[in-house]
Amino acid sequence: RAGGMSWALMMHPEGLPCDLFITHCWQEGVYELISKVLHSWPRGAQGAYCCVLSNPQCLDIGSLLDDPSKSPFAMALRASTWLLVVPNRATSPYARIWCVYE
């Protein structure tokens, strides 16, 4: 089952609705990221989009980003009710252009 897809699709091939969009700047460790997400999870949120889990990290997704408004990021953001910006100890999420766009 592994390979050629994201962790999220490997676990849920049919996909899941997303009402929480999580943005982070890739400068934190996974424990820091998960701890902050769990601590800040909005009451009532059911499913989340987080690029580290939702995008296929082993594939070249550069072509998906040619038009940011049509990217997986933008589609998930439009579908979301909540936006969670996850800070970290190393740098501001707003130092990363995708976090600013999101």
N, CA and C atoms as an extended XYZ file, in Angstrom:
306
Properties=species:S:1:pos:R:3:atomname:S:1:resname:S:1:resid:I:1 pbc="F F F"
N         0.801       -1.204        0.000 N   ARG     1
C         0.000        0.000        0.000 CA  ARG     1
C         0.840        1.262        0.000 C   ARG     1
N         2.046        1.196        0.504 N   ALA     2
C         2.857        2.401        0.632 CA  ALA     2
C         3.455        2.806       -0.704 C   ALA     2
N         3.745        4.084       -0.827 N   GLY     3
C         4.407        4.612       -2.018 CA  GLY     3
C         3.439        5.224       -3.003 C   GLY     3
N         3.836        6.357       -3.558 N   GLY     4
C         3.048        6.989       -4.599 CA  GLY     4
C         1.832        7.745       -4.105 C   GLY     4
N         1.688        7.886       -2.799 N   MET     5
C         0.539        8.617       -2.266 CA  MET     5
C         0.905        9.199       -0.910 C   MET     5
N         0.057       10.064       -0.421 N   SER     6
C         0.283       10.661        0.889 CA  SER     6
C        -0.090        9.672        1.993 C   SER     6
N         0.379        9.978        3.189 N   TRP     7
C         0.015        9.163        4.341 CA  TRP     7
C        -1.498        9.196        4.544 C   TRP     7
N        -2.102       10.375        4.388 N   ALA     8
C        -3.547       10.514        4.594 CA  ALA     8
C        -4.330        9.630        3.621 C   ALA     8
N        -3.948        9.623        2.347 N   LEU     9
C        -4.659        8.782        1.380 CA  LEU     9
C        -4.345        7.304        1.562 C   LEU     9
N        -3.165        6.995        2.052 N   MET    10
C        -2.845        5.604        2.332 CA  MET    10
C        -3.755        5.077        3.450 C   MET    10
N        -4.034        5.934        4.430 N   MET    11
C        -4.883        5.532        5.548 CA  MET    11
C        -6.373        5.597        5.204 C   MET    11
N        -6.746        6.534        4.318 N   HIS    12
C        -8.152        6.747        3.947 CA  HIS    12
C        -8.233        6.945        2.441 C   HIS    12
N        -8.163        5.871        1.652 N   PRO    13
C        -8.121        5.991        0.188 CA  PRO    13
C        -9.286        6.769       -0.411 C   PRO    13
N       -10.425        6.762        0.259 N   GLU    14
C       -11.585        7.490       -0.245 CA  GLU    14
C       -11.536        8.977        0.114 C   GLU    14
N       -10.578        9.358        0.943 N   GLY    15
C       -10.471       10.741        1.399 CA  GLY    15
C       -11.435       11.022        2.534 C   GLY    15
N       -11.245       12.155        3.167 N   LEU    16
C       -12.108       12.589        4.259 CA  LEU    16
C       -12.407       14.070        4.098 C   LEU    16
N       -13.553       14.522        4.586 N   PRO    17
C       -13.826       15.964        4.577 CA  PRO    17
C       -12.832       16.693        5.476 C   PRO    17
N       -12.528       17.898        5.116 N   CYS    18
C       -11.551       18.702        5.852 CA  CYS    18
C       -12.227       19.988        6.307 C   CYS    18
N       -12.251       20.224        7.616 N   ASP    19
C       -12.773       21.498        8.097 CA  ASP    19
C       -11.726       22.297        8.876 C   ASP    19
N       -10.534       21.749        8.998 N   LEU    20
C        -9.424       22.436        9.664 CA  LEU    20
C        -8.210       22.405        8.747 C   LEU    20
N        -7.681       23.572        8.444 N   PHE    21
C        -6.475       23.680        7.627 CA  PHE    21
C        -5.333       24.047        8.559 C   PHE    21
N        -4.255       23.270        8.513 N   ILE    22
C        -3.094       23.492        9.379 CA  ILE    22
C        -1.932       23.958        8.519 C   ILE    22
N        -1.374       25.109        8.876 N   THR    23
C        -0.182       25.582        8.186 CA  THR    23
C         0.978       25.632        9.177 C   THR    23
N         2.147       25.245        8.707 N   HIS    24
C         3.360       25.232        9.528 CA  HIS    24
C         4.535       25.467        8.586 C   HIS    24
N         5.708       25.744        9.139 N   CYS    25
C         6.822       26.134        8.255 CA  CYS    25
C         7.930       25.095        8.134 C   CYS    25
N         7.676       23.868        8.520 N   TRP    26
C         8.627       22.771        8.334 CA  TRP    26
C         9.916       22.932        9.143 C   TRP    26
N         9.949       23.823       10.103 N   GLN    27
C        11.164       24.008       10.902 CA  GLN    27
C        11.054       23.368       12.281 C   GLN    27
N         9.931       22.695       12.526 N   GLU    28
C         9.727       22.054       13.816 CA  GLU    28
C         9.836       20.542       13.663 C   GLU    28
N        10.061       19.886       14.769 N   GLY    29
C        10.037       18.431       14.751 CA  GLY    29
C         8.598       17.942       14.798 C   GLY    29
N         8.407       16.685       14.496 N   VAL    30
C         7.053       16.137       14.442 CA  VAL    30
C         6.380       16.166       15.816 C   VAL    30
N         7.131       15.953       16.885 N   TYR    31
C         6.530       15.978       18.216 CA  TYR    31
C         6.045       17.378       18.573 C   TYR    31
N         6.828       18.389       18.233 N   GLU    32
C         6.406       19.766       18.486 CA  GLU    32
C         5.158       20.095       17.669 C   GLU    32
N         5.153       19.724       16.398 N   LEU    33
C         4.006       19.992       15.528 CA  LEU    33
C         2.740       19.327       16.073 C   LEU    33
N         2.798       18.035       16.339 N   ILE    34
C         1.617       17.299       16.802 CA  ILE    34
C         1.139       17.810       18.156 C   ILE    34
N         2.062       18.094       19.062 N   SER    35
C         1.690       18.610       20.378 CA  SER    35
C         0.913       19.916       20.256 C   SER    35
N         1.392       20.816       19.422 N   LYS    36
C         0.726       22.113       19.265 CA  LYS    36
C        -0.612       21.976       18.547 C   LYS    36
N        -0.687       21.093       17.571 N   VAL    37
C        -1.960       20.871       16.870 CA  VAL    37
C        -2.993       20.303       17.846 C   VAL    37
N        -2.629       19.289       18.601 N   LEU    38
C        -3.577       18.684       19.540 CA  LEU    38
C        -4.014       19.677       20.612 C   LEU    38
N        -3.081       20.493       21.088 N   HIS    39
C        -3.396       21.490       22.113 CA  HIS    39
C        -4.354       22.565       21.590 C   HIS    39
N        -4.266       22.884       20.310 N   SER    40
C        -5.037       23.991       19.731 CA  SER    40
C        -6.202       23.542       18.855 C   SER    40
N        -6.475       22.255       18.800 N   TRP    41
C        -7.538       21.720       17.930 CA  TRP    41
C        -8.870       22.396       18.272 C   TRP    41
N        -9.525       23.015       17.295 N   PRO    42
C       -10.804       23.691       17.570 CA  PRO    42
C       -11.903       22.700       17.955 C   PRO    42
N       -12.691       23.080       18.941 N   ARG    43
C       -13.821       22.244       19.344 CA  ARG    43
C       -14.773       22.108       18.158 C   ARG    43
N       -15.113       20.901       17.822 N   GLY    44
C       -16.031       20.647       16.719 CA  GLY    44
C       -15.355       20.295       15.410 C   GLY    44
N       -14.062       20.555       15.292 N   ALA    45
C       -13.350       20.208       14.052 CA  ALA    45
C       -13.269       18.687       13.931 C   ALA    45
N       -13.492       18.183       12.735 N   GLN    46
C       -13.526       16.742       12.503 CA  GLN    46
C       -12.323       16.217       11.724 C   GLN    46
N       -11.946       16.905       10.658 N   GLY    47
C       -10.862       16.438        9.802 CA  GLY    47
C        -9.933       17.581        9.451 C   GLY    47
N        -8.657       17.279        9.314 N   ALA    48
C        -7.665       18.321        9.065 CA  ALA    48
C        -6.862       18.038        7.806 C   ALA    48
N        -6.421       19.115        7.184 N   TYR    49
C        -5.465       19.054        6.080 CA  TYR    49
C        -4.165       19.653        6.609 C   TYR    49
N        -3.118       18.870        6.574 N   CYS    50
C        -1.779       19.340        6.925 CA  CYS    50
C        -0.851       18.798        5.844 C   CYS    50
N        -0.148       19.685        5.167 N   CYS    51
C         0.609       19.289        3.979 CA  CYS    51
C         1.573       18.138        4.233 C   CYS    51
N         2.179       18.091        5.404 N   VAL    52
C         3.155       17.037        5.680 CA  VAL    52
C         2.514       15.650        5.638 C   VAL    52
N         1.225       15.573        5.932 N   LEU    53
C         0.511       14.295        5.906 CA  LEU    53
C        -0.375       14.134        4.675 C   LEU    53
N        -0.816       15.244        4.109 N   SER    54
C        -1.808       15.204        3.032 CA  SER    54
C        -1.223       15.206        1.632 C   SER    54
N         0.001       15.684        1.479 N   ASN    55
C         0.637       15.693        0.160 CA  ASN    55
C         1.590       14.511        0.038 C   ASN    55
N         1.713       13.949       -1.155 N   PRO    56
C         2.652       12.834       -1.356 CA  PRO    56
C         4.092       13.347       -1.318 C   PRO    56
N         4.747       13.212       -0.196 N   GLN    57
C         6.080       13.777        0.006 CA  GLN    57
C         7.141       13.120       -0.870 C   GLN    57
N         6.884       11.928       -1.360 N   CYS    58
C         7.877       11.221       -2.172 CA  CYS    58
C         7.751       11.539       -3.662 C   CYS    58
N         6.753       12.315       -4.053 N   LEU    59
C         6.550       12.643       -5.463 CA  LEU    59
C         6.923       14.090       -5.737 C   LEU    59
N         7.249       14.398       -6.979 N   ASP    60
C         7.493       15.772       -7.398 CA  ASP    60
C         6.139       16.422       -7.643 C   ASP    60
N         5.734       17.306       -6.740 N   ILE    61
C         4.432       17.953       -6.875 CA  ILE    61
C         4.559       19.373       -7.413 C   ILE    61
N         5.728       19.703       -7.948 N   GLY    62
C         5.967       21.046       -8.460 CA  GLY    62
C         4.933       21.503       -9.465 C   GLY    62
N         4.496       20.624      -10.348 N   SER    63
C         3.517       21.015      -11.366 CA  SER    63
C         2.155       21.333      -10.755 C   SER    63
N         1.859       20.777       -9.595 N   LEU    64
C         0.595       21.088       -8.932 CA  LEU    64
C         0.557       22.520       -8.428 C   LEU    64
N         1.727       23.121       -8.315 N   LEU    65
C         1.821       24.445       -7.718 CA  LEU    65
C         1.987       25.554       -8.746 C   LEU    65
N         1.885       25.225      -10.029 N   ASP    66
C         2.018       26.240      -11.075 CA  ASP    66
C         0.991       27.352      -10.907 C   ASP    66
N        -0.215       26.989      -10.537 N   ASP    67
C        -1.275       27.957      -10.263 CA  ASP    67
C        -1.712       27.738       -8.823 C   ASP    67
N        -1.169       28.530       -7.881 N   PRO    68
C        -1.466       28.291       -6.465 CA  PRO    68
C        -2.957       28.254       -6.137 C   PRO    68
N        -3.774       28.987       -6.881 N   SER    69
C        -5.211       28.996       -6.580 CA  SER    69
C        -5.883       27.662       -6.897 C   SER    69
N        -5.217       26.816       -7.684 N   LYS    70
C        -5.764       25.499       -8.028 CA  LYS    70
C        -5.009       24.363       -7.338 C   LYS    70
N        -4.101       24.717       -6.453 N   SER    71
C        -3.283       23.717       -5.769 CA  SER    71
C        -4.100       22.969       -4.723 C   SER    71
N        -3.615       21.802       -4.292 N   PRO    72
C        -4.281       21.087       -3.194 CA  PRO    72
C        -4.395       21.953       -1.938 C   PRO    72
N        -3.384       22.797       -1.696 N   PHE    73
C        -3.413       23.694       -0.542 CA  PHE    73
C        -4.650       24.594       -0.603 C   PHE    73
N        -4.833       25.253       -1.751 N   ALA    74
C        -5.928       26.212       -1.903 CA  ALA    74
C        -7.288       25.531       -1.834 C   ALA    74
N        -7.415       24.368       -2.435 N   MET    75
C        -8.701       23.656       -2.394 CA  MET    75
C        -9.056       23.260       -0.959 C   MET    75
N        -8.083       22.781       -0.209 N   ALA    76
C        -8.333       22.405        1.185 CA  ALA    76
C        -8.641       23.636        2.030 C   ALA    76
N        -7.944       24.725        1.777 N   LEU    77
C        -8.177       25.955        2.530 CA  LEU    77
C        -9.589       26.485        2.291 C   LEU    77
N       -10.040       26.457        1.040 N   ARG    78
C       -11.405       26.915        0.729 CA  ARG    78
C       -12.461       26.042        1.410 C   ARG    78
N       -12.185       24.773        1.581 N   ALA    79
C       -13.150       23.849        2.188 CA  ALA    79
C       -13.171       23.940        3.713 C   ALA    79
N       -12.192       24.597        4.296 N   SER    80
C       -12.029       24.602        5.750 CA  SER    80
C       -12.832       25.704        6.429 C   SER    80
N       -13.256       25.392        7.631 N   THR    81
C       -13.914       26.369        8.496 CA  THR    81
C       -12.883       27.091        9.352 C   THR    81
N       -11.849       26.360        9.768 N   TRP    82
C       -10.815       26.893       10.650 CA  TRP    82
C        -9.451       26.847        9.975 C   TRP    82
N        -8.602       27.804       10.383 N   LEU    83
C        -7.194       27.836        9.971 CA  LEU    83
C        -6.357       27.841       11.242 C   LEU    83
N        -5.445       26.893       11.347 N   LEU    84
C        -4.553       26.813       12.498 CA  LEU    84
C        -3.134       27.083       12.014 C   LEU    84
N        -2.545       28.177       12.499 N   VAL    85
C        -1.160       28.520       12.175 CA  VAL    85
C        -0.304       28.024       13.334 C   VAL    85
N         0.612       27.109       13.044 N   VAL    86
C         1.417       26.479       14.088 CA  VAL    86
C         2.793       27.143       14.144 C   VAL    86
N         3.063       27.898       15.218 N   PRO    87
C         4.394       28.481       15.375 CA  PRO    87
C         5.379       27.415       15.852 C   PRO    87
N         6.657       27.747       15.813 N   ASN    88
C         7.662       26.826       16.339 CA  ASN    88
C         8.796       27.617       16.959 C   ASN    88
N         9.727       26.910       17.546 N   ARG    89
C        10.837       27.558       18.256 CA  ARG    89
C        11.886       28.142       17.325 C   ARG    89
N        11.948       27.669       16.092 N   ALA    90
C        13.042       28.033       15.188 CA  ALA    90
C        12.782       29.298       14.375 C   ALA    90
N        11.567       29.434       13.833 N   THR    91
C        11.303       30.557       12.932 CA  THR    91
C         9.807       30.828       12.864 C   THR    91
N         9.458       31.985       12.380 N   SER    92
C         8.053       32.348       12.214 CA  SER    92
C         7.456       31.637       11.009 C   SER    92
N         6.237       31.133       11.123 N   PRO    93
C         5.595       30.547        9.941 CA  PRO    93
C         5.476       31.554        8.797 C   PRO    93
N         5.406       32.834        9.137 N   TYR    94
C         5.240       33.862        8.110 CA  TYR    94
C         6.530       34.154        7.355 C   TYR    94
N         7.614       33.489        7.724 N   ALA    95
C         8.859       33.582        6.955 CA  ALA    95
C         8.808       32.652        5.745 C   ALA    95
N         7.833       31.779        5.709 N   ARG    96
C         7.669       30.825        4.602 CA  ARG    96
C         6.553       31.323        3.692 C   ARG    96
N         6.827       31.487        2.417 N   ILE    97
C         5.880       32.095        1.492 CA  ILE    97
C         4.561       31.327        1.428 C   ILE    97
N         4.599       30.004        1.524 N   TRP    98
C         3.347       29.245        1.476 CA  TRP    98
C         2.477       29.527        2.683 C   TRP    98
N         3.069       29.719        3.845 N   CYS    99
C         2.274       30.055        5.032 CA  CYS    99
C         1.604       31.413        4.856 C   CYS    99
N         2.309       32.344        4.253 N   VAL   100
C         1.730       33.663        3.978 CA  VAL   100
C         0.578       33.522        2.994 C   VAL   100
N         0.773       32.747        1.933 N   TYR   101
C        -0.284       32.538        0.937 CA  TYR   101
C        -1.509       31.884        1.570 C   TYR   101
N        -1.260       30.870        2.386 N   GLU   102
C        -2.364       30.137        2.996 CA  GLU   102
C        -3.120       31.024        3.958 C   GLU   102
